[in-house]
């Protein structure tokens, strides 16, 4: 992957590193500081190398440490969270891989609340709501409510869009990625893996 240029934490340039390297050499007639001297050319090369290393350190601190932006270390992040898997197979775009990674991170603490599953879906890029049902009880259930049997207490429905549009983001999406793409839902796969065994999970998709 070619080196990309990002804002740095300092204003240092390769010329600044070259000057710093030059200061470490002895002084004298054999160590000319002229811009066209061999020593200056050597230090310019040293400055370029140090500047490139500096840029990579900044890149790792500023972007690669964030799983939502990581590209060079994305495979390492994925390995830590068991990706790719059956819900996020290989061959996805970088944006889809990042979304799958964020979803696995969001799912890692575990939980059974509606807000937990909403957060997992949000990391994948889906804005969902969850519908649950209470069993009808005479004297307690409001008049006009559906006659729901006791077994429906364990059912819950995820209301979600049918597809999610992934858009190219300049400065973050790697060169060569499509400007936009429509992905088939990976939501059902991910939530079914996390759903409690005793529950009955349903999905309702809308345009």
C-alpha atoms as an extended CHARMM CRD file, in Angstrom:
* protein
*
       207  EXT
         1         1  UNK       CA              0.0000000000        0.0000000000        0.0000000000  PROA      1               0.0000000000
         2         2  UNK       CA              1.5170000000        3.3670000000       -0.9640000000  PROA      2               0.0000000000
         3         3  UNK       CA              2.3270000000        5.8570000000        1.7660000000  PROA      3               0.0000000000
         4         4  UNK       CA             -0.4270000000        8.4390000000        2.1430000000  PROA      4               0.0000000000
         5         5  UNK       CA              0.0350000000       11.9250000000        3.5450000000  PROA      5               0.0000000000
         6         6  UNK       CA             -1.9780000000       13.0720000000        6.5260000000  PROA      6               0.0000000000
         7         7  UNK       CA             -1.8340000000       16.0770000000        8.8700000000  PROA      7               0.0000000000
         8         8  UNK       CA              1.0480000000       15.6540000000       11.3030000000  PROA      8               0.0000000000
         9         9  UNK       CA              1.3900000000       16.5140000000       14.9670000000  PROA      9               0.0000000000
        10        10  UNK       CA              4.2600000000       18.9050000000       14.1530000000  PROA      10              0.0000000000
        11        11  UNK       CA              5.4800000000       21.1700000000       11.3590000000  PROA      11              0.0000000000
        12        12  UNK       CA              8.7770000000       19.2890000000       10.9030000000  PROA      12              0.0000000000
        13        13  UNK       CA              9.8170000000       18.6100000000        7.3140000000  PROA      13              0.0000000000
        14        14  UNK       CA             12.4790000000       16.3960000000        5.7540000000  PROA      14              0.0000000000
        15        15  UNK       CA             14.6690000000       19.5090000000        5.5550000000  PROA      15              0.0000000000
        16        16  UNK       CA             14.4320000000       19.9610000000        9.3100000000  PROA      16              0.0000000000
        17        17  UNK       CA             15.5100000000       16.3600000000        9.8660000000  PROA      17              0.0000000000
        18        18  UNK       CA             18.3430000000       16.8260000000        7.3450000000  PROA      18              0.0000000000
        19        19  UNK       CA             19.6240000000       19.8400000000        9.2730000000  PROA      19              0.0000000000
        20        20  UNK       CA             19.4140000000       17.8980000000       12.5220000000  PROA      20              0.0000000000
        21        21  UNK       CA             21.4440000000       15.0530000000       10.9980000000  PROA      21              0.0000000000
        22        22  UNK       CA             24.0170000000       17.5480000000        9.6980000000  PROA      22              0.0000000000
        23        23  UNK       CA             24.6280000000       18.8290000000       13.2230000000  PROA      23              0.0000000000
        24        24  UNK       CA             25.8700000000       15.3920000000       14.2920000000  PROA      24              0.0000000000
        25        25  UNK       CA             28.8250000000       15.3980000000       11.9100000000  PROA      25              0.0000000000
        26        26  UNK       CA             32.2280000000       16.8660000000       12.8550000000  PROA      26              0.0000000000
        27        27  UNK       CA             33.1710000000       20.3460000000       11.6960000000  PROA      27              0.0000000000
        28        28  UNK       CA             36.1490000000       21.2090000000        9.5520000000  PROA      28              0.0000000000
        29        29  UNK       CA             37.2440000000       21.6870000000        5.9620000000  PROA      29              0.0000000000
        30        30  UNK       CA             36.5330000000       18.0350000000        5.1710000000  PROA      30              0.0000000000
        31        31  UNK       CA             32.9170000000       18.3710000000        6.3870000000  PROA      31              0.0000000000
        32        32  UNK       CA             31.5660000000       21.1000000000        4.1580000000  PROA      32              0.0000000000
        33        33  UNK       CA             28.0530000000       22.3540000000        4.9360000000  PROA      33              0.0000000000
        34        34  UNK       CA             27.5000000000       23.7760000000        1.4510000000  PROA      34              0.0000000000
        35        35  UNK       CA             24.0770000000       22.8550000000        0.0030000000  PROA      35              0.0000000000
        36        36  UNK       CA             25.7780000000       21.2170000000       -3.0200000000  PROA      36              0.0000000000
        37        37  UNK       CA             28.2400000000       19.1720000000       -0.9840000000  PROA      37              0.0000000000
        38        38  UNK       CA             28.2690000000       15.3860000000       -0.7190000000  PROA      38              0.0000000000
        39        39  UNK       CA             27.6310000000       15.6190000000        3.0300000000  PROA      39              0.0000000000
        40        40  UNK       CA             24.5450000000       17.7660000000        2.4480000000  PROA      40              0.0000000000
        41        41  UNK       CA             23.2480000000       15.2160000000       -0.0820000000  PROA      41              0.0000000000
        42        42  UNK       CA             23.7890000000       12.3850000000        2.4140000000  PROA      42              0.0000000000
        43        43  UNK       CA             21.9800000000       14.3000000000        5.1450000000  PROA      43              0.0000000000
        44        44  UNK       CA             19.1260000000       15.0820000000        2.7540000000  PROA      44              0.0000000000
        45        45  UNK       CA             18.6900000000       11.3430000000        2.2100000000  PROA      45              0.0000000000
        46        46  UNK       CA             18.8040000000       10.7550000000        5.9640000000  PROA      46              0.0000000000
        47        47  UNK       CA             16.2340000000       13.5250000000        6.4470000000  PROA      47              0.0000000000
        48        48  UNK       CA             13.8930000000       11.9340000000        3.8990000000  PROA      48              0.0000000000
        49        49  UNK       CA             14.1080000000        8.5660000000        5.6630000000  PROA      49              0.0000000000
        50        50  UNK       CA             13.5080000000       10.0220000000        9.1290000000  PROA      50              0.0000000000
        51        51  UNK       CA             10.6270000000       12.1500000000        7.8290000000  PROA      51              0.0000000000
        52        52  UNK       CA              9.0230000000        9.0400000000        6.3030000000  PROA      52              0.0000000000
        53        53  UNK       CA              9.3660000000        7.1660000000        9.6090000000  PROA      53              0.0000000000
        54        54  UNK       CA              7.9600000000       10.1710000000       11.4610000000  PROA      54              0.0000000000
        55        55  UNK       CA              4.9940000000       10.2860000000        9.0940000000  PROA      55              0.0000000000
        56        56  UNK       CA              4.2980000000        6.5840000000        9.6280000000  PROA      56              0.0000000000
        57        57  UNK       CA              4.3790000000        6.9840000000       13.4100000000  PROA      57              0.0000000000
        58        58  UNK       CA              1.9250000000        9.8680000000       13.1060000000  PROA      58              0.0000000000
        59        59  UNK       CA             -0.2200000000        7.7910000000       10.7540000000  PROA      59              0.0000000000
        60        60  UNK       CA             -0.3730000000        4.8820000000       13.2030000000  PROA      60              0.0000000000
        61        61  UNK       CA             -1.1740000000        7.1770000000       16.1400000000  PROA      61              0.0000000000
        62        62  UNK       CA             -3.6950000000        9.3000000000       14.2700000000  PROA      62              0.0000000000
        63        63  UNK       CA             -5.4700000000        6.7140000000       12.1010000000  PROA      63              0.0000000000
        64        64  UNK       CA             -4.3530000000        3.1130000000       12.4560000000  PROA      64              0.0000000000
        65        65  UNK       CA             -5.0560000000        3.0900000000       16.2030000000  PROA      65              0.0000000000
        66        66  UNK       CA             -8.7000000000        3.8380000000       15.3770000000  PROA      66              0.0000000000
        67        67  UNK       CA            -10.5140000000        0.7260000000       14.0490000000  PROA      67              0.0000000000
        68        68  UNK       CA            -13.0110000000        2.9520000000       12.2360000000  PROA      68              0.0000000000
        69        69  UNK       CA            -10.1950000000        4.3720000000       10.0790000000  PROA      69              0.0000000000
        70        70  UNK       CA             -7.5080000000        1.6760000000       10.0780000000  PROA      70              0.0000000000
        71        71  UNK       CA             -6.2740000000        0.4650000000        6.7070000000  PROA      71              0.0000000000
        72        72  UNK       CA             -2.6730000000       -0.7300000000        7.0290000000  PROA      72              0.0000000000
        73        73  UNK       CA             -3.3960000000       -2.4190000000       10.3800000000  PROA      73              0.0000000000
        74        74  UNK       CA             -6.9570000000       -3.4450000000        9.4920000000  PROA      74              0.0000000000
        75        75  UNK       CA             -5.9640000000       -7.0880000000        9.0450000000  PROA      75              0.0000000000
        76        76  UNK       CA             -4.3610000000       -7.0720000000       12.5120000000  PROA      76              0.0000000000
        77        77  UNK       CA             -7.4880000000       -5.5730000000       14.0530000000  PROA      77              0.0000000000
        78        78  UNK       CA             -9.5790000000       -8.2230000000       12.2800000000  PROA      78              0.0000000000
        79        79  UNK       CA             -7.3770000000      -11.0400000000       13.5550000000  PROA      79              0.0000000000
        80        80  UNK       CA             -7.8320000000       -9.8040000000       17.1430000000  PROA      80              0.0000000000
        81        81  UNK       CA            -11.6400000000       -9.9840000000       16.8010000000  PROA      81              0.0000000000
        82        82  UNK       CA            -11.9520000000      -13.1790000000       14.7740000000  PROA      82              0.0000000000
        83        83  UNK       CA            -12.5670000000      -11.6720000000       11.3420000000  PROA      83              0.0000000000
        84        84  UNK       CA            -13.3080000000      -12.4990000000        8.6260000000  PROA      84              0.0000000000
        85        85  UNK       CA            -16.1000000000      -14.8330000000        9.6920000000  PROA      85              0.0000000000
        86        86  UNK       CA            -19.3070000000      -16.2410000000        8.2420000000  PROA      86              0.0000000000
        87        87  UNK       CA            -21.0910000000      -12.8920000000        8.6830000000  PROA      87              0.0000000000
        88        88  UNK       CA            -18.2530000000      -10.8640000000        7.1880000000  PROA      88              0.0000000000
        89        89  UNK       CA            -16.5410000000      -13.0190000000        4.5390000000  PROA      89              0.0000000000
        90        90  UNK       CA            -13.3390000000      -12.0440000000        2.7680000000  PROA      90              0.0000000000
        91        91  UNK       CA            -13.5870000000       -9.9410000000       -0.3790000000  PROA      91              0.0000000000
        92        92  UNK       CA            -15.4590000000       -7.0240000000        1.1880000000  PROA      92              0.0000000000
        93        93  UNK       CA            -14.5370000000       -3.3920000000        0.6290000000  PROA      93              0.0000000000
        94        94  UNK       CA            -12.4340000000       -1.6290000000        3.2540000000  PROA      94              0.0000000000
        95        95  UNK       CA            -15.4990000000        0.2950000000        4.4580000000  PROA      95              0.0000000000
        96        96  UNK       CA            -17.4620000000       -2.9430000000        4.8760000000  PROA      96              0.0000000000
        97        97  UNK       CA            -14.5570000000       -4.5620000000        6.7200000000  PROA      97              0.0000000000
        98        98  UNK       CA            -14.3000000000       -1.5650000000        9.0560000000  PROA      98              0.0000000000
        99        99  UNK       CA            -18.0460000000       -1.7320000000        9.7390000000  PROA      99              0.0000000000
       100       100  UNK       CA            -17.8490000000       -5.4590000000       10.4820000000  PROA      100             0.0000000000
       101       101  UNK       CA            -14.9220000000       -4.8210000000       12.8260000000  PROA      101             0.0000000000
       102       102  UNK       CA            -16.7950000000       -2.0820000000       14.7030000000  PROA      102             0.0000000000
       103       103  UNK       CA            -19.7590000000       -4.4100000000       15.0130000000  PROA      103             0.0000000000
       104       104  UNK       CA            -17.6110000000       -7.1580000000       16.5560000000  PROA      104             0.0000000000
       105       105  UNK       CA            -16.0770000000       -4.6320000000       18.9570000000  PROA      105             0.0000000000
       106       106  UNK       CA            -19.5280000000       -3.3550000000       19.9450000000  PROA      106             0.0000000000
       107       107  UNK       CA            -20.6780000000       -6.9360000000       20.4890000000  PROA      107             0.0000000000
       108       108  UNK       CA            -17.6770000000       -8.0000000000       22.5710000000  PROA      108             0.0000000000
       109       109  UNK       CA            -19.0020000000       -6.9420000000       26.0260000000  PROA      109             0.0000000000
       110       110  UNK       CA            -22.1250000000       -9.0570000000       25.5130000000  PROA      110             0.0000000000
       111       111  UNK       CA            -25.6780000000       -8.2650000000       26.5380000000  PROA      111             0.0000000000
       112       112  UNK       CA            -29.3650000000       -8.9810000000       25.9850000000  PROA      112             0.0000000000
       113       113  UNK       CA            -30.9480000000       -5.5420000000       26.2100000000  PROA      113             0.0000000000
       114       114  UNK       CA            -32.5430000000       -3.7930000000       23.2520000000  PROA      114             0.0000000000
       115       115  UNK       CA            -29.9870000000       -0.9820000000       23.4770000000  PROA      115             0.0000000000
       116       116  UNK       CA            -27.1670000000       -3.5240000000       23.1740000000  PROA      116             0.0000000000
       117       117  UNK       CA            -28.4820000000       -4.9270000000       19.8990000000  PROA      117             0.0000000000
       118       118  UNK       CA            -29.2220000000       -1.4260000000       18.6040000000  PROA      118             0.0000000000
       119       119  UNK       CA            -25.5740000000       -0.4720000000       19.2350000000  PROA      119             0.0000000000
       120       120  UNK       CA            -24.2920000000       -3.5880000000       17.4390000000  PROA      120             0.0000000000
       121       121  UNK       CA            -26.4860000000       -2.7880000000       14.4390000000  PROA      121             0.0000000000
       122       122  UNK       CA            -25.4120000000        0.8610000000       14.4770000000  PROA      122             0.0000000000
       123       123  UNK       CA            -21.7650000000       -0.1840000000       14.2410000000  PROA      123             0.0000000000
       124       124  UNK       CA            -22.6690000000       -2.0820000000       11.0590000000  PROA      124             0.0000000000
       125       125  UNK       CA            -24.3620000000        1.0220000000        9.6990000000  PROA      125             0.0000000000
       126       126  UNK       CA            -27.9860000000        0.0500000000       10.3960000000  PROA      126             0.0000000000
       127       127  UNK       CA            -30.4310000000        2.2370000000       12.3100000000  PROA      127             0.0000000000
       128       128  UNK       CA            -32.8620000000       -0.2490000000       13.8140000000  PROA      128             0.0000000000
       129       129  UNK       CA            -35.6750000000       -0.3720000000       16.3180000000  PROA      129             0.0000000000
       130       130  UNK       CA            -36.7940000000       -3.4030000000       18.3090000000  PROA      130             0.0000000000
       131       131  UNK       CA            -40.3600000000       -4.5090000000       18.9660000000  PROA      131             0.0000000000
       132       132  UNK       CA            -41.2820000000       -6.8030000000       21.8460000000  PROA      132             0.0000000000
       133       133  UNK       CA            -44.6140000000       -8.1940000000       23.0530000000  PROA      133             0.0000000000
       134       134  UNK       CA            -46.1960000000       -8.7210000000       26.4650000000  PROA      134             0.0000000000
       135       135  UNK       CA            -48.6390000000      -11.5380000000       27.0590000000  PROA      135             0.0000000000
       136       136  UNK       CA            -52.2780000000      -10.4770000000       27.2940000000  PROA      136             0.0000000000
       137       137  UNK       CA            -53.4780000000      -10.5460000000       30.8900000000  PROA      137             0.0000000000
       138       138  UNK       CA            -57.0980000000       -9.7920000000       31.8020000000  PROA      138             0.0000000000
       139       139  UNK       CA            -57.2960000000       -6.8670000000       34.1650000000  PROA      139             0.0000000000
       140       140  UNK       CA            -53.7200000000       -5.6990000000       33.4320000000  PROA      140             0.0000000000
       141       141  UNK       CA            -53.3660000000       -5.4030000000       29.6690000000  PROA      141             0.0000000000
       142       142  UNK       CA            -54.9350000000       -2.1970000000       28.2520000000  PROA      142             0.0000000000
       143       143  UNK       CA            -58.1980000000       -2.6280000000       26.3560000000  PROA      143             0.0000000000
       144       144  UNK       CA            -57.6380000000       -2.9890000000       22.6120000000  PROA      144             0.0000000000
       145       145  UNK       CA            -54.2070000000       -4.6150000000       22.9140000000  PROA      145             0.0000000000
       146       146  UNK       CA            -53.6020000000       -7.7280000000       20.7840000000  PROA      146             0.0000000000
       147       147  UNK       CA            -54.3560000000      -11.0970000000       22.3460000000  PROA      147             0.0000000000
       148       148  UNK       CA            -50.7480000000      -12.2460000000       22.6160000000  PROA      148             0.0000000000
       149       149  UNK       CA            -50.0030000000      -15.6540000000       24.1060000000  PROA      149             0.0000000000
       150       150  UNK       CA            -47.4150000000      -16.2100000000       26.8220000000  PROA      150             0.0000000000
       151       151  UNK       CA            -44.8870000000      -17.6250000000       24.3450000000  PROA      151             0.0000000000
       152       152  UNK       CA            -44.6770000000      -14.2140000000       22.6430000000  PROA      152             0.0000000000
       153       153  UNK       CA            -42.8170000000      -12.8710000000       25.6610000000  PROA      153             0.0000000000
       154       154  UNK       CA            -39.7180000000      -14.5320000000       24.1890000000  PROA      154             0.0000000000
       155       155  UNK       CA            -40.1800000000      -13.1180000000       20.6840000000  PROA      155             0.0000000000
       156       156  UNK       CA            -38.6630000000       -9.8730000000       19.4560000000  PROA      156             0.0000000000
       157       157  UNK       CA            -38.5540000000       -8.1860000000       16.0770000000  PROA      157             0.0000000000
       158       158  UNK       CA            -35.7970000000       -6.1110000000       14.5100000000  PROA      158             0.0000000000
       159       159  UNK       CA            -37.1140000000       -3.3420000000       12.2720000000  PROA      159             0.0000000000
       160       160  UNK       CA            -34.4100000000       -2.3530000000        9.8020000000  PROA      160             0.0000000000
       161       161  UNK       CA            -33.7830000000       -0.9410000000        6.3100000000  PROA      161             0.0000000000
       162       162  UNK       CA            -33.3980000000       -3.5570000000        3.5800000000  PROA      162             0.0000000000
       163       163  UNK       CA            -30.0200000000       -2.2640000000        2.4060000000  PROA      163             0.0000000000
       164       164  UNK       CA            -27.3510000000        0.1410000000        3.5870000000  PROA      164             0.0000000000
       165       165  UNK       CA            -25.5210000000        2.4650000000        1.1960000000  PROA      165             0.0000000000
       166       166  UNK       CA            -21.7390000000        2.6520000000        1.7740000000  PROA      166             0.0000000000
       167       167  UNK       CA            -20.2730000000        5.8490000000        0.3560000000  PROA      167             0.0000000000
       168       168  UNK       CA            -16.6870000000        6.7140000000       -0.5650000000  PROA      168             0.0000000000
       169       169  UNK       CA            -15.1010000000        9.1780000000        1.8730000000  PROA      169             0.0000000000
       170       170  UNK       CA            -12.2580000000       11.2780000000        0.4970000000  PROA      170             0.0000000000
       171       171  UNK       CA             -9.2080000000       11.1550000000        2.7340000000  PROA      171             0.0000000000
       172       172  UNK       CA            -10.3700000000        7.9680000000        4.4610000000  PROA      172             0.0000000000
       173       173  UNK       CA            -11.4130000000        5.4860000000        1.7830000000  PROA      173             0.0000000000
       174       174  UNK       CA             -8.4470000000        3.9380000000       -0.0550000000  PROA      174             0.0000000000
       175       175  UNK       CA             -7.8100000000        4.7150000000       -3.7010000000  PROA      175             0.0000000000
       176       176  UNK       CA             -9.6840000000        2.3260000000       -5.9770000000  PROA      176             0.0000000000
       177       177  UNK       CA            -12.7250000000        1.8330000000       -3.7180000000  PROA      177             0.0000000000
       178       178  UNK       CA            -16.1420000000        2.3370000000       -5.3900000000  PROA      178             0.0000000000
       179       179  UNK       CA            -17.7710000000        5.7390000000       -4.8380000000  PROA      179             0.0000000000
       180       180  UNK       CA            -20.8200000000        4.0000000000       -3.4250000000  PROA      180             0.0000000000
       181       181  UNK       CA            -22.1090000000        0.4780000000       -3.0050000000  PROA      181             0.0000000000
       182       182  UNK       CA            -25.2620000000       -1.2960000000       -1.8720000000  PROA      182             0.0000000000
       183       183  UNK       CA            -24.5610000000       -4.1320000000        0.5310000000  PROA      183             0.0000000000
       184       184  UNK       CA            -26.8500000000       -7.0530000000        1.2250000000  PROA      184             0.0000000000
       185       185  UNK       CA            -27.7130000000       -7.1760000000        4.8780000000  PROA      185             0.0000000000
       186       186  UNK       CA            -25.1990000000       -8.7650000000        7.2180000000  PROA      186             0.0000000000
       187       187  UNK       CA            -27.4080000000       -7.6610000000       10.0740000000  PROA      187             0.0000000000
       188       188  UNK       CA            -29.4360000000      -10.8710000000       10.4010000000  PROA      188             0.0000000000
       189       189  UNK       CA            -26.3080000000      -13.0090000000       10.4770000000  PROA      189             0.0000000000
       190       190  UNK       CA            -24.6270000000      -10.9390000000       13.1780000000  PROA      190             0.0000000000
       191       191  UNK       CA            -27.6800000000      -10.5900000000       15.4210000000  PROA      191             0.0000000000
       192       192  UNK       CA            -28.6340000000      -14.2580000000       15.1230000000  PROA      192             0.0000000000
       193       193  UNK       CA            -25.1840000000      -15.1470000000       16.4160000000  PROA      193             0.0000000000
       194       194  UNK       CA            -25.7110000000      -12.8990000000       19.4440000000  PROA      194             0.0000000000
       195       195  UNK       CA            -29.3950000000      -13.5610000000       20.1420000000  PROA      195             0.0000000000
       196       196  UNK       CA            -30.2670000000      -15.5320000000       23.3050000000  PROA      196             0.0000000000
       197       197  UNK       CA            -30.9930000000      -19.1950000000       22.5580000000  PROA      197             0.0000000000
       198       198  UNK       CA            -34.3900000000      -19.0570000000       24.2520000000  PROA      198             0.0000000000
       199       199  UNK       CA            -35.6440000000      -16.1250000000       22.1540000000  PROA      199             0.0000000000
       200       200  UNK       CA            -37.4170000000      -16.0590000000       18.7990000000  PROA      200             0.0000000000
       201       201  UNK       CA            -35.8510000000      -13.4060000000       16.5500000000  PROA      201             0.0000000000
       202       202  UNK       CA            -37.7880000000      -11.9170000000       13.6390000000  PROA      202             0.0000000000
       203       203  UNK       CA            -36.7780000000       -9.3250000000       11.0520000000  PROA      203             0.0000000000
       204       204  UNK       CA            -38.8970000000       -6.7320000000        9.3220000000  PROA      204             0.0000000000
       205       205  UNK       CA            -37.1830000000       -4.9010000000        6.4480000000  PROA      205             0.0000000000
       206       206  UNK       CA            -38.4380000000       -1.6940000000        4.8450000000  PROA      206             0.0000000000
       207       207  UNK       CA            -37.2570000000        0.4370000000        1.9250000000  PROA      207             0.0000000000
